Amino acid sequence: MSVAKVLLADDEKPFVENLIKLLKIRDIDTVPAFNGREALDRLEEDNTIDVVVLDVKMPLMDGMTALWAIKSRHPLVQVILLTGHATVENGISGMKMGAFDYLLKPCDVGQLVARIIEATRHKRRHEKKIMAIRKWGRLVCGVPSEKPSLNYPRNSGHG
């Protein structure tokens, strides 16, 4: 099993191809996309993606628009914005919209990997909390989680 599954969305094809190789060495599975719309399509096709590394400036759909759509449709998926055109406003806007982090290109691969791992851990912690809440809700509401109890049939008048 890989450390994380990342959707890498950037319109610079050589950058994407090189980063895929560097992440693969670090046991991170990567799915490429070359614009924001393609990134959204990939997310719809693959529900195992943990993190999206998203360039801010892309054709067809920019990174900020894609970020909004990703967080609207896939709120647990973590997004790391990556840009060579940094502005404080974009960074603040991205974080307010739910981005996990905002990194500048060219970024250190070690730093990016560390942020991907932390974002993946963050996502998985939230998934575990949701599963625990669902399980607790089934127990409290009397909905059997796997097998009904033989001790107290549901319509026996007990409880």
Contacts in CASP RR format, 6 or more apart in sequence:
PFRMAT RR
TARGET T0000
AUTHOR 0000-0000-0000
METHOD contacts of the structure
MODEL  1
MSVAKVLLADDEKPFVENLIKLLKIRDIDTVPAFNGREALDRLEEDNTID
VVVLDVKMPLMDGMTALWAIKSRHPLVQVILLTGHATVENGISGMKMGAF
DYLLKPCDVGQLVARIIEATRHKRRHEKKIMAIRKWGRLVCGVPSEKPSL
NYPRNSGHG
2 27 0 8 1.000
2 28 0 8 1.000
2 29 0 8 1.000
3 26 0 8 1.000
3 27 0 8 1.000
3 28 0 8 1.000
3 116 0 8 1.000
3 117 0 8 1.000
3 120 0 8 1.000
4 28 0 8 1.000
4 29 0 8 1.000
4 50 0 8 1.000
4 51 0 8 1.000
4 116 0 8 1.000
4 117 0 8 1.000
4 119 0 8 1.000
4 120 0 8 1.000
5 28 0 8 1.000
5 29 0 8 1.000
5 30 0 8 1.000
5 31 0 8 1.000
5 46 0 8 1.000
5 48 0 8 1.000
5 49 0 8 1.000
5 50 0 8 1.000
5 51 0 8 1.000
6 23 0 8 1.000
6 28 0 8 1.000
6 29 0 8 1.000
6 30 0 8 1.000
6 31 0 8 1.000
6 49 0 8 1.000
6 50 0 8 1.000
6 51 0 8 1.000
6 52 0 8 1.000
6 53 0 8 1.000
6 116 0 8 1.000
7 30 0 8 1.000
7 31 0 8 1.000
7 32 0 8 1.000
7 33 0 8 1.000
7 39 0 8 1.000
7 42 0 8 1.000
7 43 0 8 1.000
7 46 0 8 1.000
7 49 0 8 1.000
7 51 0 8 1.000
7 52 0 8 1.000
7 53 0 8 1.000
8 16 0 8 1.000
8 19 0 8 1.000
8 20 0 8 1.000
8 23 0 8 1.000
8 30 0 8 1.000
8 31 0 8 1.000
8 32 0 8 1.000
8 33 0 8 1.000
8 52 0 8 1.000
8 53 0 8 1.000
9 32 0 8 1.000
9 33 0 8 1.000
9 34 0 8 1.000
9 35 0 8 1.000
9 36 0 8 1.000
9 38 0 8 1.000
9 39 0 8 1.000
9 52 0 8 1.000
9 53 0 8 1.000
9 54 0 8 1.000
9 55 0 8 1.000
9 58 0 8 1.000
9 63 0 8 1.000
9 66 0 8 1.000
10 16 0 8 1.000
10 19 0 8 1.000
10 34 0 8 1.000
10 53 0 8 1.000
10 54 0 8 1.000
10 55 0 8 1.000
10 58 0 8 1.000
10 82 0 8 1.000
11 34 0 8 1.000
11 35 0 8 1.000
11 55 0 8 1.000
11 57 0 8 1.000
11 58 0 8 1.000
11 59 0 8 1.000
12 55 0 8 1.000
13 34 0 8 1.000
15 105 0 8 1.000
16 32 0 8 1.000
16 34 0 8 1.000
17 32 0 8 1.000
19 30 0 8 1.000
19 53 0 8 1.000
19 109 0 8 1.000
19 112 0 8 1.000
20 30 0 8 1.000
20 32 0 8 1.000
22 109 0 8 1.000
23 30 0 8 1.000
23 113 0 8 1.000
23 116 0 8 1.000
24 30 0 8 1.000
26 113 0 8 1.000
28 113 0 8 1.000
28 116 0 8 1.000
31 42 0 8 1.000
31 46 0 8 1.000
31 49 0 8 1.000
33 39 0 8 1.000
33 41 0 8 1.000
33 42 0 8 1.000
34 58 0 8 1.000
35 58 0 8 1.000
35 59 0 8 1.000
35 60 0 8 1.000
35 61 0 8 1.000
36 54 0 8 1.000
36 58 0 8 1.000
36 60 0 8 1.000
36 61 0 8 1.000
36 62 0 8 1.000
36 63 0 8 1.000
36 65 0 8 1.000
36 66 0 8 1.000
37 60 0 8 1.000
37 61 0 8 1.000
37 66 0 8 1.000
38 60 0 8 1.000
39 52 0 8 1.000
39 54 0 8 1.000
39 61 0 8 1.000
39 66 0 8 1.000
39 70 0 8 1.000
40 61 0 8 1.000
40 66 0 8 1.000
40 69 0 8 1.000
40 70 0 8 1.000
40 73 0 8 1.000
42 49 0 8 1.000
43 49 0 8 1.000
43 52 0 8 1.000
43 70 0 8 1.000
43 73 0 8 1.000
43 74 0 8 1.000
43 77 0 8 1.000
44 73 0 8 1.000
49 77 0 8 1.000
50 77 0 8 1.000
50 78 0 8 1.000
50 119 0 8 1.000
50 120 0 8 1.000
50 123 0 8 1.000
50 124 0 8 1.000
51 77 0 8 1.000
51 78 0 8 1.000
51 79 0 8 1.000
51 80 0 8 1.000
51 100 0 8 1.000
51 116 0 8 1.000
51 119 0 8 1.000
51 120 0 8 1.000
51 123 0 8 1.000
52 70 0 8 1.000
52 77 0 8 1.000
52 78 0 8 1.000
52 79 0 8 1.000
52 80 0 8 1.000
53 79 0 8 1.000
53 80 0 8 1.000
53 82 0 8 1.000
53 112 0 8 1.000
53 116 0 8 1.000
54 63 0 8 1.000
54 66 0 8 1.000
54 67 0 8 1.000
54 70 0 8 1.000
54 79 0 8 1.000
54 80 0 8 1.000
54 81 0 8 1.000
54 82 0 8 1.000
55 63 0 8 1.000
55 81 0 8 1.000
55 82 0 8 1.000
55 83 0 8 1.000
55 105 0 8 1.000
56 62 0 8 1.000
56 63 0 8 1.000
56 64 0 8 1.000
56 81 0 8 1.000
56 82 0 8 1.000
56 83 0 8 1.000
56 84 0 8 1.000
56 85 0 8 1.000
56 90 0 8 1.000
57 63 0 8 1.000
57 83 0 8 1.000
57 84 0 8 1.000
57 85 0 8 1.000
58 66 0 8 1.000
61 69 0 8 1.000
63 81 0 8 1.000
64 90 0 8 1.000
64 93 0 8 1.000
64 94 0 8 1.000
64 97 0 8 1.000
67 79 0 8 1.000
67 81 0 8 1.000
67 94 0 8 1.000
67 97 0 8 1.000
67 98 0 8 1.000
67 99 0 8 1.000
68 97 0 8 1.000
70 77 0 8 1.000
70 79 0 8 1.000
71 77 0 8 1.000
71 79 0 8 1.000
71 97 0 8 1.000
71 98 0 8 1.000
76 123 0 8 1.000
76 126 0 8 1.000
76 127 0 8 1.000
76 130 0 8 1.000
77 123 0 8 1.000
78 100 0 8 1.000
78 119 0 8 1.000
78 120 0 8 1.000
78 122 0 8 1.000
78 123 0 8 1.000
79 98 0 8 1.000
79 99 0 8 1.000
79 100 0 8 1.000
80 99 0 8 1.000
80 100 0 8 1.000
80 101 0 8 1.000
80 102 0 8 1.000
80 103 0 8 1.000
80 112 0 8 1.000
80 115 0 8 1.000
80 116 0 8 1.000
80 119 0 8 1.000
81 90 0 8 1.000
81 91 0 8 1.000
81 94 0 8 1.000
81 99 0 8 1.000
81 101 0 8 1.000
81 102 0 8 1.000
81 103 0 8 1.000
82 103 0 8 1.000
82 104 0 8 1.000
82 105 0 8 1.000
82 107 0 8 1.000
82 112 0 8 1.000
83 90 0 8 1.000
83 102 0 8 1.000
83 103 0 8 1.000
83 104 0 8 1.000
83 105 0 8 1.000
84 104 0 8 1.000
84 105 0 8 1.000
86 102 0 8 1.000
86 104 0 8 1.000
90 102 0 8 1.000
91 99 0 8 1.000
91 102 0 8 1.000
94 102 0 8 1.000
95 102 0 8 1.000
100 115 0 8 1.000
100 118 0 8 1.000
100 119 0 8 1.000
100 122 0 8 1.000
101 115 0 8 1.000
101 119 0 8 1.000
103 111 0 8 1.000
103 112 0 8 1.000
103 115 0 8 1.000
135 145 0 8 1.000
137 143 0 8 1.000
138 144 0 8 1.000
138 145 0 8 1.000
139 145 0 8 1.000
148 154 0 8 1.000
152 158 0 8 1.000
152 159 0 8 1.000
END
